[in-house]
């Protein structure tokens, strides 16, 4: 028996003794995506109508409602839905509990609704005297605790973790910190506590809350997932090299310094400048190394012809580079706080939402294919995942989306609120059109009729997946 | 089973396995190099040793079941055992020339 035969024999023996990695479809991921897209469209509709910044101050309740509709209703739900499916892929272990995402979603959605009503109450737009903020705090803490428990148990069972999963762990610390501060703010704003330290934390802690959420939770997690997904979809080598590990350590350090340093500075009534500036430098270092790694992945890919999702992810990465450049320039000019809304908009809409929409285009097709054609694989000819989508039809909407977001960023930077509304109207049109493409994919509208309805192939549900255990 | 029927059975099994595609790459698992070994004994009991392009892929179970179903339908096969392995891990170098051409990968490229 030669070495190759021995390896194959060992494989036979090892599969008898161990469960080889195969993960099931996440049943509720599509529901998270649908709720997220609806929140995103609603938020942009409100922005087009002139609701919130720049037609109201950054700290106005309307702006805060809008920010949370995007950060929680769109980006966090999108990320949670994606993580319930892809953390198991990252660590090659099944999700700890495949039923828990539904009650989690219910908690998060009702908590978000209560939070939005709390902001409307704060702004005097509704006169109900119900305790919206304490209810929001309770439900959002519960919802994210369930997220942390489910993903945390999945990750814990898979130690030692590969690098992309370690980014996700740091991201989970980010959401824990964000929710911790957010719950304190909600309890203070709702009048449930008048402890002076908590009031001080609410008055000065908003930048830490925002950095932990946008930087720690959303950005670090998206970075980790993109290391793996881009490598998978482009047939590029999976990276675990010095620059990737350094990006992880610098990113984690940035979050730790911003959160711990920031909270300590507030408690001791020190200035926030030092911890936040240190975190910004660490974060920029992490982004530079991450950018270098992404460039390497695109150059080292084996698939010469890129699919739409990978091409559009490059525009999202470009938005992140632009946002980082704006941070550097505005720090140097001393007007970071003036232009912070434009930078946050570019991060949320260009980087995070752009990457999210690009990856949704692939993930929805992939999960729909698995659900519909996976069970008949080997029994009949099946289409490819790419046969479920029509890229030439979708590309113009993605192009419009990114152009609109970049125009909107310029409008905020140069203070043209009317242009910003017009740009947001265009990004809303593009978002709705992309959502329609996802709907068509889910409904198999673009698959040849004969293949779509062939015997044995099941038509997927729009909002949930019929799961199978691998 | 007669020797005549068994002749060329591994090749017929490989042909049957070409019905199974990797959904992401859109090409059959044999030419992608995901099937490491096909063996069949005199009684028609077949064994397929295969892998997936990435560990933890959500399609893993479907690919394994699809391979089993396609081989079971091959004349001369009495039973089939599909074994999954990640040793050695798959690389693009394992693809056939046709699969590489289909995906636009130059001959010999890989990691």
Boltz contact constraints between the chains, C-beta under 6 A:
constraints:
  - contact:
      token1: [A, 7]
      token2: [B, 87]
      max_distance: 6.0
  - contact:
      token1: [A, 8]
      token2: [B, 37]
      max_distance: 6.0
  - contact:
      token1: [A, 8]
      token2: [B, 49]
      max_distance: 6.0
  - contact:
      token1: [A, 11]
      token2: [B, 49]
      max_distance: 6.0
  - contact:
      token1: [A, 11]
      token2: [B, 83]
      max_distance: 6.0
  - contact:
      token1: [A, 11]
      token2: [B, 85]
      max_distance: 6.0
  - contact:
      token1: [A, 11]
      token2: [B, 87]
      max_distance: 6.0
  - contact:
      token1: [A, 12]
      token2: [B, 83]
      max_distance: 6.0
  - contact:
      token1: [A, 15]
      token2: [B, 83]
      max_distance: 6.0
  - contact:
      token1: [A, 15]
      token2: [B, 84]
      max_distance: 6.0
  - contact:
      token1: [A, 20]
      token2: [B, 84]
      max_distance: 6.0
  - contact:
      token1: [A, 21]
      token2: [B, 55]
      max_distance: 6.0
  - contact:
      token1: [A, 21]
      token2: [B, 56]
      max_distance: 6.0
  - contact:
      token1: [A, 22]
      token2: [B, 60]
      max_distance: 6.0
  - contact:
      token1: [A, 22]
      token2: [B, 61]
      max_distance: 6.0
  - contact:
      token1: [A, 23]
      token2: [B, 56]
      max_distance: 6.0
  - contact:
      token1: [A, 23]
      token2: [B, 58]
      max_distance: 6.0
  - contact:
      token1: [A, 89]
      token2: [B, 56]
      max_distance: 6.0
  - contact:
      token1: [A, 92]
      token2: [B, 55]
      max_distance: 6.0
  - contact:
      token1: [A, 92]
      token2: [B, 56]
      max_distance: 6.0
  - contact:
      token1: [A, 232]
      token2: [B, 54]
      max_distance: 6.0
  - contact:
      token1: [A, 235]
      token2: [B, 92]
      max_distance: 6.0
  - contact:
      token1: [A, 237]
      token2: [B, 111]
      max_distance: 6.0
  - contact:
      token1: [A, 302]
      token2: [B, 92]
      max_distance: 6.0
  - contact:
      token1: [A, 302]
      token2: [B, 105]
      max_distance: 6.0
  - contact:
      token1: [A, 303]
      token2: [B, 103]
      max_distance: 6.0
  - contact:
      token1: [A, 304]
      token2: [B, 104]
      max_distance: 6.0
  - contact:
      token1: [A, 305]
      token2: [B, 104]
      max_distance: 6.0
  - contact:
      token1: [A, 369]
      token2: [B, 23]
      max_distance: 6.0
  - contact:
      token1: [A, 370]
      token2: [B, 58]
      max_distance: 6.0
  - contact:
      token1: [A, 370]
      token2: [B, 59]
      max_distance: 6.0
  - contact:
      token1: [A, 374]
      token2: [B, 62]
      max_distance: 6.0
  - contact:
      token1: [A, 377]
      token2: [B, 20]
      max_distance: 6.0
  - contact:
      token1: [A, 377]
      token2: [B, 62]
      max_distance: 6.0
  - contact:
      token1: [A, 377]
      token2: [B, 66]
      max_distance: 6.0
  - contact:
      token1: [A, 378]
      token2: [B, 19]
      max_distance: 6.0
  - contact:
      token1: [A, 378]
      token2: [B, 20]
      max_distance: 6.0
  - contact:
      token1: [A, 378]
      token2: [B, 66]
      max_distance: 6.0
  - contact:
      token1: [A, 378]
      token2: [B, 69]
      max_distance: 6.0
  - contact:
      token1: [A, 378]
      token2: [B, 70]
      max_distance: 6.0
  - contact:
      token1: [A, 379]
      token2: [B, 69]
      max_distance: 6.0
  - contact:
      token1: [A, 384]
      token2: [B, 26]
      max_distance: 6.0
  - contact:
      token1: [A, 385]
      token2: [B, 23]
      max_distance: 6.0
  - contact:
      token1: [A, 385]
      token2: [B, 24]
      max_distance: 6.0
  - contact:
      token1: [A, 386]
      token2: [B, 26]
      max_distance: 6.0
  - contact:
      token1: [A, 470]
      token2: [B, 60]
      max_distance: 6.0
  - contact:
      token1: [A, 470]
      token2: [B, 61]
      max_distance: 6.0
